Amino acid sequence: MNHKASDNLQDLQYFGEFGGVNPSVSDSSTYTFLSAKKMFDTFEGNTEGCYLYTRHSSPSNLYLGEALSALEGTETANVTASGMGAITAVIMQLCDAEDHIISSRTIYGGTYAFMKNFLKKFNVETSFVDITKIEAVEKAITPKTKMIYCESVSNPLLEVADIKALATLAKKHDIPLVVDNTFSPLSISPAKLGADIVIHSLTKFINGTSDCVAGVVCGSTAFCLGLKDVNHGAGMLLGSTLDSLRAASILKNMRTLHIRMKKHSENAHYLAWNFEKDGLRVVYPSLKSHSGHEVIKGLMNHEYGFGGLMTIDVGSLEKANALMELMQKKKLGYLAVSLGFYKTLFSAPGTSTSSEIPIEEQKEMGLSNGLIRFSIGLDHDIHRTYGMMRDCMVQLNILNAKTSMV
């Protein structure tokens, strides 16, 4: 029987030390050994499953890592204190000085800044390409290329990466494909499509309650053990360790991920379909007008939908700001960055989460000042939400009042 990722998550079962249905939290920074030899072996990396110091590993982090590897279908996973902690550790583990990276041109601003600015200290160069054009990706490969990096669904333009095609290309040139799957947990399974390493910011949909910051690297046992190596591991030596209490909390929230993702997707599809019908410039992967619509249909796990993110371009930053402020006043959501919360979150990425990208590059990739990124919430009555959002747009002359309601 072929189990789904959500079944794998539900089937994971841990008991607390007193029989609790949730595992006990490992509230220790260091761990005792019954022999000095065992301590030495653990420092040498020869006894996986033993614990010496929480920066290396802890039971709570191990439980969460097992759940995340079950989610993505990888051999194992290492959790980190942030999504950027996961991204930077992977890059530093794969790349040496004077190496080369190929990355999607439209990615999270923090990732862009790390690749474009910080890595210059080590003479690591990044070629930012249109990831939807496989021939452009292959053309950018050099003898020094150590990784191809993309987001399943990009931040904030919602471009769809053809992970199958990219994986085939990466294997042809013996280069690892690293995929940030933060926008599409359960909806897309990059490892099953051929990706070598899958990254998440757990802060977003996977945790779902906007109360912590965390990340994960899902991959092979060899790679994840390498990240924890006490002499050469970027995860170990850069010190991005997730707190055990937060790991336990995220593990509990993961149990409802499959329910939440279906609702996020259902609500986002309804709003996107109706606002496009109203004549707005909407980007959402379920729409036939989306450039990656056919690609994502061939990649996705259909029962979880097309994800909870959509964008609307209202023409100018002034209109975008006015609309977001009015929607917040009407209690339709929060003017805030991040995503995956139970309430809708909205922001203008050109002046927030993508502000690290120079204006000329934003224009070149199609990121306008009037673009609003919406992380659609878990509203029970999405019809009412649509009507209220539409009223806000009519009030600000973004929509014509005569446009028919659905």
C-alpha positions as CSV (number, residue, x, y, z in Angstrom):
1,M,0.0,0.0,0.0
2,N,1.4,3.4,-1.0
3,H,1.0,5.8,1.9
4,K,0.6,9.5,1.4
5,A,2.8,12.0,3.3
6,S,-0.2,12.9,5.5
7,D,-0.6,9.3,6.4
8,N,3.1,9.0,7.2
9,L,2.8,12.0,9.6
10,Q,-0.3,10.5,11.3
11,D,1.3,7.1,11.7
12,L,4.3,8.5,13.6
13,Q,3.8,7.7,17.3
14,Y,5.9,8.6,20.3
15,F,5.1,8.2,23.9
16,G,6.2,10.5,26.7
17,E,8.3,8.8,29.5
18,F,5.2,8.5,31.6
19,G,3.0,7.3,28.8
20,G,1.8,10.7,27.6
21,V,0.4,10.8,24.0
22,N,2.9,13.5,23.2
23,P,6.7,12.8,23.7
24,S,8.4,14.5,26.6
25,V,10.3,17.6,25.9
26,S,14.1,17.2,26.2
27,D,14.7,20.2,28.5
28,S,18.5,19.8,28.7
29,S,21.4,21.5,27.0
30,T,23.8,18.6,27.7
31,Y,23.5,14.9,28.2
32,T,25.3,12.4,30.4
33,F,27.3,9.3,29.2
34,L,27.7,6.0,31.0
35,S,31.2,5.7,29.7
36,A,34.0,8.0,28.5
37,K,34.4,5.8,25.4
38,K,30.8,6.5,24.4
39,M,31.4,10.2,24.7
40,F,34.5,10.0,22.5
41,D,32.6,7.9,19.9
42,T,29.8,10.4,19.8
43,F,32.2,13.3,19.3
44,E,33.7,11.3,16.4
45,G,30.2,10.9,14.9
46,N,30.1,7.2,15.3
47,T,27.0,6.7,17.4
48,E,24.0,8.4,15.8
49,G,21.1,8.4,18.2
50,C,23.3,9.3,21.2
51,Y,23.1,12.9,22.5
52,L,26.0,14.9,23.8
53,Y,25.0,18.6,23.5
54,T,21.8,20.2,22.2
55,R,23.7,22.2,19.5
56,H,24.4,18.7,18.0
57,S,21.0,17.1,18.5
58,S,18.3,16.5,21.0
59,P,15.4,14.0,21.3
60,S,12.8,16.7,20.7
61,N,14.6,17.9,17.5
62,L,15.0,14.3,16.4
63,Y,11.3,13.6,16.7
64,L,10.5,16.7,14.7
65,G,13.1,15.8,12.1
66,E,11.6,12.4,11.7
67,A,8.2,13.9,11.1
68,L,9.6,16.3,8.5
69,S,11.5,13.5,6.6
70,A,8.2,11.6,6.6
71,L,6.5,14.7,5.1
72,E,9.0,15.1,2.3
73,G,9.9,11.4,1.8
74,T,13.6,11.8,2.5
75,E,15.9,9.6,4.5
76,T,16.2,12.1,7.4
77,A,16.1,15.8,8.3
78,N,17.9,18.3,10.5
79,V,15.9,21.1,12.1
80,T,17.3,24.6,12.6
81,A,16.5,27.8,14.4
82,S,15.2,29.5,11.3
83,G,14.6,29.0,7.6
84,M,17.7,31.1,6.8
85,G,19.6,28.9,9.2
86,A,18.7,25.9,7.0
87,I,19.4,27.7,3.7
88,T,22.8,29.1,4.7
89,A,24.0,25.9,6.3
90,V,23.2,24.0,3.1
91,I,24.9,26.5,0.9
92,M,28.0,26.7,3.1
93,Q,28.2,22.9,3.2
94,L,28.0,22.5,-0.6
95,C,30.1,25.4,-1.7
96,D,33.8,26.3,-1.2
97,A,35.6,29.6,-2.0
98,E,35.3,30.5,-5.7
99,D,32.5,28.1,-6.4
100,H,29.3,29.0,-8.4
101,I,25.6,28.7,-7.7
102,I,22.7,28.8,-10.1
103,S,19.6,30.3,-8.5
104,S,16.1,31.3,-9.5
105,R,15.9,35.1,-10.1
106,T,12.8,35.4,-8.0
107,I,13.4,34.1,-4.5
108,Y,13.0,35.2,-0.9
109,G,14.8,38.5,-0.3
110,G,17.0,37.1,2.5
111,T,18.2,34.3,0.3
112,Y,18.9,36.7,-2.5
113,A,20.9,38.9,-0.2
114,F,22.9,36.0,1.2
115,M,23.8,34.8,-2.3
116,K,24.3,38.2,-3.9
117,N,26.1,40.0,-1.1
118,F,27.4,37.9,1.7
119,L,28.9,35.1,-0.4
120,K,31.1,37.6,-2.2
121,K,33.3,37.5,0.9
122,F,34.2,34.0,-0.2
123,N,34.3,34.8,-4.0
124,V,31.2,32.5,-4.4
125,E,29.3,33.8,-7.4
126,T,25.6,33.3,-8.1
127,S,23.9,33.4,-11.5
128,F,20.2,34.4,-11.1
129,V,18.2,33.0,-14.0
130,D,14.7,32.5,-15.1
131,I,14.2,29.1,-13.5
132,T,11.2,28.3,-15.7
133,K,13.5,28.2,-18.8
134,I,15.5,25.0,-18.5
135,E,17.8,26.0,-21.4
136,A,18.8,29.2,-19.5
137,V,19.6,27.1,-16.5
138,E,21.8,24.7,-18.5
139,K,23.5,27.5,-20.2
140,A,24.5,29.0,-16.9
141,I,26.3,25.8,-15.7
142,T,30.0,26.1,-15.3
143,P,32.7,23.6,-14.1
144,K,32.5,25.4,-10.7
145,T,28.7,25.1,-10.3
146,K,28.0,23.3,-7.0
147,M,24.2,23.6,-6.8
148,I,21.0,24.6,-8.5
149,Y,18.7,26.4,-6.2
150,C,15.0,27.3,-6.6
151,E,11.7,27.6,-4.7
152,S,8.8,25.2,-5.7
153,V,6.5,28.2,-5.9
154,S,8.6,31.4,-5.8
155,N,8.4,34.3,-3.4
156,P,6.7,36.6,-4.2
157,L,5.9,36.2,-7.9
158,L,4.5,32.6,-7.6
159,E,6.6,31.3,-10.5
160,V,6.4,27.5,-10.7
161,A,9.7,25.6,-11.0
162,D,9.5,22.4,-13.1
163,I,11.2,20.3,-10.5
164,K,11.2,17.1,-12.6
165,A,13.0,18.8,-15.5
166,L,15.4,20.6,-13.2
167,A,16.2,17.3,-11.4
168,T,16.9,15.6,-14.7
169,L,19.2,18.4,-15.7
170,A,21.0,18.4,-12.3
171,K,21.6,14.7,-12.5
172,K,22.9,15.0,-16.0
173,H,25.6,17.4,-14.8
174,D,26.0,15.7,-11.3
175,I,24.9,18.8,-9.5
176,P,22.6,18.7,-6.4
177,L,19.2,20.3,-6.8
178,V,18.1,22.2,-3.7
179,V,14.5,23.2,-3.4
180,D,12.8,25.6,-0.9
181,N,9.3,24.2,-0.5
182,T,8.1,26.7,2.1
183,F,5.1,27.9,0.0
184,S,3.8,24.4,-0.9
185,P,4.1,21.7,1.9
186,L,2.1,18.6,0.9
187,S,0.9,20.3,-2.3
188,I,4.3,19.6,-3.9
189,S,6.8,16.8,-2.9
190,P,10.2,17.9,-4.4
191,A,12.2,14.9,-3.2
192,K,9.7,12.5,-4.9
193,L,10.2,14.6,-8.1
194,G,14.0,14.2,-8.0
195,A,15.3,17.0,-5.8
196,D,18.3,16.1,-3.6
197,I,17.7,18.5,-0.7
198,V,14.4,20.1,0.4
199,I,14.3,23.1,2.7
200,H,11.5,24.7,4.6
201,S,11.0,27.7,6.8
202,L,8.9,25.9,9.5
203,T,7.8,29.4,10.7
204,K,5.2,29.4,7.9
205,F,2.5,26.8,7.0
206,I,4.1,23.9,8.8
207,N,3.9,25.5,12.2
208,G,0.9,27.6,11.2
209,T,0.5,29.7,14.3
210,S,3.1,32.5,13.8
211,D,4.6,32.1,17.3
212,C,8.1,30.8,16.5
213,V,10.9,30.9,13.9
214,A,12.4,27.6,12.7
215,G,13.7,25.7,9.6
216,V,14.6,22.3,8.3
217,V,16.9,20.6,5.8
218,C,15.5,17.3,4.5
219,G,17.9,15.0,2.6
220,S,20.0,11.9,2.6
221,T,21.4,10.5,5.9
222,A,24.9,11.1,4.6
223,F,24.3,14.8,3.9
224,C,22.4,15.5,7.1
225,L,25.1,13.8,9.2
226,G,27.7,15.9,7.4
227,L,25.9,19.0,8.5
228,K,26.3,17.9,12.1
229,D,29.9,16.9,11.8
230,V,31.9,18.5,14.7
231,N,34.8,19.3,12.5
232,H,33.3,20.3,9.1
233,G,29.5,20.5,9.5
234,A,28.0,23.9,8.6
235,G,24.9,23.1,10.7
236,M,27.0,22.3,13.8
237,L,29.6,25.0,13.4
238,L,27.3,27.9,12.5
239,G,25.2,27.0,15.5
240,S,21.7,27.4,14.2
241,T,20.0,25.1,16.7
242,L,16.3,24.9,17.3
243,D,15.1,25.1,20.9
244,S,13.6,21.8,22.1
245,L,10.5,23.4,23.4
246,R,9.8,25.0,20.0
247,A,10.5,21.7,18.3
248,A,7.9,19.9,20.4
249,S,5.3,22.7,19.7
250,I,5.9,22.5,15.9
251,L,5.5,18.7,16.0
252,K,2.1,19.0,17.6
253,N,1.0,21.6,15.0
254,M,2.1,19.4,12.1
255,R,-0.7,16.9,13.0
256,T,-3.2,19.3,11.4
257,L,-1.1,20.4,8.4
258,H,-3.1,18.3,5.9
259,I,-6.4,19.9,7.1
260,R,-5.0,23.4,7.1
261,M,-3.4,23.2,3.7
262,K,-6.6,22.1,2.1
263,K,-8.5,25.0,3.6
264,H,-5.8,27.6,2.7
265,S,-5.8,26.3,-0.9
266,E,-9.6,26.2,-1.1
267,N,-10.0,29.8,0.1
268,A,-7.1,31.1,-2.1
269,H,-8.6,29.5,-5.2
270,Y,-12.0,31.0,-4.5
271,L,-10.7,34.5,-4.1
272,A,-8.3,34.3,-7.0
273,W,-11.0,33.0,-9.4
274,N,-13.5,35.6,-8.4
275,F,-11.1,38.6,-8.4
276,E,-9.8,37.6,-11.8
277,K,-13.4,37.4,-13.0
278,D,-13.8,41.0,-11.6
279,G,-11.0,42.1,-13.9
280,L,-8.1,42.4,-11.4
281,R,-4.5,41.3,-12.2
282,V,-4.4,38.2,-10.1
283,V,-1.6,35.5,-10.0
284,Y,-2.5,32.2,-8.5
285,P,-1.3,28.8,-9.9
286,S,-4.9,27.3,-10.3
287,L,-5.8,30.0,-12.8
288,K,-5.4,29.1,-16.5
289,S,-3.8,32.5,-17.0
290,H,-0.9,31.5,-14.7
291,S,2.2,30.8,-16.8
292,G,3.0,27.7,-14.8
293,H,-0.5,26.3,-14.6
294,E,0.1,23.2,-16.7
295,V,3.5,22.6,-15.1
296,I,2.2,22.6,-11.5
297,K,-0.7,20.3,-12.5
298,G,1.9,17.7,-13.5
299,L,3.8,18.1,-10.2
300,M,1.3,18.6,-7.5
301,N,-0.6,16.3,-5.1
302,H,-4.0,17.5,-6.2
303,E,-6.0,16.8,-3.0
304,Y,-4.1,19.6,-1.2
305,G,-4.7,22.2,-3.9
306,F,-2.5,25.0,-5.3
307,G,-1.4,26.5,-2.0
308,G,-2.4,29.5,0.1
309,L,-0.5,32.3,-1.6
310,M,-1.9,34.7,-4.3
311,T,-0.9,38.1,-5.5
312,I,-3.0,41.0,-6.8
313,D,-1.5,44.0,-8.6
314,V,-3.5,47.2,-7.9
315,G,-1.3,49.5,-9.9
316,S,0.6,51.6,-7.4
317,L,2.2,51.5,-4.0
318,E,-0.2,54.2,-2.8
319,K,-3.2,52.1,-3.7
320,A,-1.6,48.9,-2.3
321,N,-0.9,50.6,1.1
322,A,-4.3,52.2,1.2
323,L,-6.0,48.8,0.5
324,M,-4.0,46.9,3.0
325,E,-4.6,49.5,5.7
326,L,-8.4,49.5,5.0
327,M,-8.5,45.6,5.0
328,Q,-6.8,45.6,8.4
329,K,-9.2,48.2,9.7
330,K,-12.1,46.0,8.5
331,K,-10.5,43.0,10.3
332,L,-10.0,41.0,7.1
333,G,-6.4,40.2,8.1
334,Y,-3.1,41.8,9.2
335,L,-0.7,44.0,7.3
336,A,2.3,41.8,8.2
337,V,5.0,39.8,6.5
338,S,5.2,36.0,6.8
339,L,2.6,33.5,5.8
340,G,0.7,30.4,6.9
341,F,-1.3,32.0,9.7
342,Y,-4.9,31.3,10.4
343,K,-5.7,34.9,9.5
344,T,-5.0,36.4,6.1
345,L,-1.6,38.3,6.0
346,F,-0.8,40.9,3.3
347,S,2.2,42.9,2.4
348,A,3.7,44.8,-0.6
349,P,6.9,42.6,-1.1
350,G,8.7,45.2,-3.2
351,T,9.1,47.3,-0.1
352,S,9.3,44.5,2.4
353,T,10.3,40.9,2.0
354,S,11.9,41.5,-1.4
355,S,13.4,44.9,-0.6
356,E,16.9,43.4,-0.7
357,I,16.5,43.1,-4.5
358,P,17.5,46.3,-6.3
359,I,14.6,48.2,-7.9
360,E,15.9,47.7,-11.4
361,E,16.0,43.9,-10.9
362,Q,12.5,44.0,-9.4
363,K,11.2,45.7,-12.5
364,E,13.1,43.3,-14.8
365,M,11.5,40.2,-13.1
366,G,8.0,41.8,-13.1
367,L,7.7,42.8,-9.4
368,S,5.8,46.1,-9.4
369,N,5.2,48.5,-6.6
370,G,1.5,47.8,-6.7
371,L,1.8,44.1,-6.1
372,I,0.3,42.8,-2.9
373,R,1.1,39.3,-1.6
374,F,-1.7,37.6,0.2
375,S,-1.3,34.6,2.5
376,I,-4.9,33.5,2.6
377,G,-6.2,32.4,6.0
378,L,-8.6,29.7,7.2
379,D,-11.8,31.8,7.0
380,H,-14.9,29.6,7.3
381,D,-17.1,31.9,5.2
382,I,-14.9,32.8,2.3
383,H,-17.9,34.2,0.4
384,R,-18.3,36.8,3.1
385,T,-14.6,37.5,3.0
386,Y,-14.6,38.0,-0.7
387,G,-17.5,40.5,-0.5
388,M,-15.8,42.5,2.2
389,M,-12.5,42.6,0.3
390,R,-14.3,43.6,-2.8
391,D,-16.1,46.4,-0.9
392,C,-12.7,47.8,0.2
393,M,-11.5,47.8,-3.4
394,V,-14.6,49.6,-4.6
395,Q,-14.2,52.2,-1.9
396,L,-10.7,52.9,-3.1
397,N,-11.6,52.9,-6.8
398,I,-9.6,49.8,-7.5
399,L,-12.7,47.9,-8.6
400,N,-15.8,49.2,-10.4
401,A,-18.9,49.0,-8.2
402,K,-20.9,47.7,-11.2
403,T,-18.7,44.6,-11.5
404,S,-21.0,41.6,-11.0
405,M,-20.9,39.7,-7.7
406,V,-20.6,35.9,-7.7
